[in-house]
Amino acid sequence: MPQQDPVDSSAASPRPPRLPFFYGWVVVAIAFVTMGIGVNTRTAFSLLFPPILAEFGWPRGATAGGFSIGFLASASYSPFIGVAMDRFGPRRVIPFGALVVAGGLVLTTLAREPWQMYLTLGMLVTGGTVMFSYIGHSMFVPLWFSRRRGLAVGLAFSGVGIGAIVMFPLIQRVIAASGWRTACLVEAALLVAVVLPLNFLFQRKRPEDLGLLPDGASASAGQAQRAALHAAVVDRTWAETEWTLPRAMAKARFWWLGLAYFCGLFAWYAVQVHQTKYLVEIGMAPDAAAFALGLVGLTGVVGQVGLGHLSDRIGREWVWSLAVAGFALCYGLLLLMRTHPAPVLMYAMVASQGLLGYGLASVYGIIPADLFQGPRYGTVFGVVSLMASLGAGAGPWVAGAIQDRFGSYAPAFWLALALCGVSVLAMWLAGPRKVRRVSGHAGP
């Protein structure tokens, strides 16, 4: 039976506000800090990768497989995280995730065999970050906003970039001075000291629980806001459907979205894990390669905020296409750098990832919310994220295995380029614009 979206449904009988009307931006600020530390704990695998290889002498594909197994684990966790977020909210789920990941980092220091690294750095660390990464935050941050959804999510996710430029040089110095095991302990301490208490004390799931409405509107403004949301709907039958997981999976749009996410994240994480090693191999200094990885995150701040805001004006498909084109350009520049390893090409590669590619994050959680928002949105999004995580996990493993087989990353980079094209096509076939207009197109 048709039912109103959860963004609107409880507005008819709001409880008196217990927190300020701008609390949605507090939610964004907490997410900013959490992701700055938490997501970069996972991304730092790229810095740990060379010293682990040097110490143990394992094949690259087998070693990178720890990261891939972690993403496969996160893929299997995602549907359950969606259910847990719907039931318990971020105040419990995110601190629990911080404990799991911190414990995994501590146990990683004891690993001596590949299977032990897969369990600790893979399943517990890389897999556990799903609770407070792009996936976890996408399950509740978009619910605090409607008209400014893209901007808010872009700001929240830009914490990854600020955290990267601060954390990666620090972690690289710790590795150089005290080894990769000490770096793992430093990351664990940050999670327990900052991420856990901040979210347990202050994070909230949705504005209706506080007698508020999305975008900081008061209860008295509810009728006008509901009218604006109603005017933005293009396909009223679709928007009024109470989406359950079986209903969503019965639609081709769900699978096109999953394919777009699988291919897009394959391209993203294949380069993220292997770029540091690749840059060193073609003649870049290790410090310069580590700086490049951090600079990608910093420029990603501009990409996430700018493209997130732009998606509120021109639509999600266009921003997804621009972001994926950024990764395609990145791979093209990496291939060119094999014969022309010039610093200017490295910085152009960094800009293509950060200014464009990282824009994927700003619409990652928004597009499913535009299509399938409802009482069971977390569960539906969890399964979409499963497909995305499969792509993110396959990318590093396939790229490493191809390098082991052919002695070159070039075939892997060409494969990623092709998948970028598939991702763009699939997103336009999913067509979020055919369900809801963005605020820049809404209204008369």
C-alpha positions, 0 to 999 in steps of 0.5 A: 500500500502506498506510503509517504517517504520517511522524510515526511511521514512523521512530520504530521505529529512532531515532538517538541525539539530537544536539540537546535534546528541546525542539528543536521549540520552537527550530524554533518560535522561529526560525520566529517571527523569520523570519516576523516579518521575512519575511512583513512584507516582503511585507505592507509593500507596503500602505505602499509603495503610496501613494508609488508611486502618487503618484510614477508616477501609475499606475492603482490596479488596475495598481499593485496588480497587482504584488502580485497577480502576486506571489501568482500567482508564489508559486502557481506556485512552491508545488508546487516549494517543496514538493518542494524542502522534502521534498528539501533542508529549510528550512536550504537553502530558507529562506536561498535565499528570503531571497537572492531576496527581498532581491535583488528589493527592491534591484532594485525601487529601479531600477523605472520601468515597471509591468512592471519593478515586476511582475518585482521587487516582484511575482515576486521579492519577493511571490512569493519570500516563499513560501519562508519565509511561512505556506506554507513554514513549514507544510511542516515546523513541524507535523511537530514536533508532534502533540498541541500542533500548533495551539498550536505553529504559532500561536506560530510564526506570531504572529511576523508580528504582533510584526514588524508592530508593530515594522517598519511604523512603522519603514518608514513613518518611513523612507518619510517621511524618505528615500523608499520606495526606501530602505525597500526597502533596509532590508528587504533588509538585515534579510533578509540579516543576520537571516533567512539566517544564523539558518535556515542555522545552526539550522533543522531539518525533522523530529524523526525526523532527530534521533532525537526524536519530535513534541512533544519526546517521547523515543524511550522514550516512542515506543510510548505516543505512537504509541498516542495518535496511533492513538486519535485516528484516526477514518477509519483507511482514509483515515489509513493511505493513502499520499497522493500528489498524484494520489490526493489530487486524486481526492478531493472533500475535496481540492477543498473544501479548496482552495475554502475556502483560495481564498475565505478568502485572497481576503478576507484579502489584498484588505483587507490591500493596500487598507485603508491607502488606503481609510482615508486616503480616508475621512478617516483620517490616513496615520500612523493608517492605517499604525498600524492596519495594524501593530495588526492584526498585533499583535492577530493575535498573540493571534488566532493563538496563542489560536485555534491552541490552541483548534483543538487543543481544539474542532477545525479547522473551528470555528476556521476558521469563527471566523477567516473570520467575523472578516474578514466583520465587518471588511468590514462595519465598513469599509462602515459607516465610509464614512458613519461614519468614527469611530476606534472603528469603525476599532479594532473593524475592527482587532480583527476582523482580528487577534483572529479573522481572523489565526487562519486562519494558525494552522490553514492548515498544520495542516488539510492535515497532518491530512488528507494527512500522509505521505511526500509531504505537502510536494508535496500541500500545495504544490498546496493552497497554489497554490489559496490563493495564487490567491485571495490574488493575485486579491483585491488585483487584483479589489478594485483593478480594481473601485475603478477601474471604479466609483470605490468599494471597496464592491462589492469588499467585498460580494464578499469578504463573500460569499466568506467564506460560501463559505469556511466552507461548503467547510471543513465539507465538507472535514471534517478532523474526519472523519479525525482528532480533535484532542487535546481530543477524542482518547482514551476 
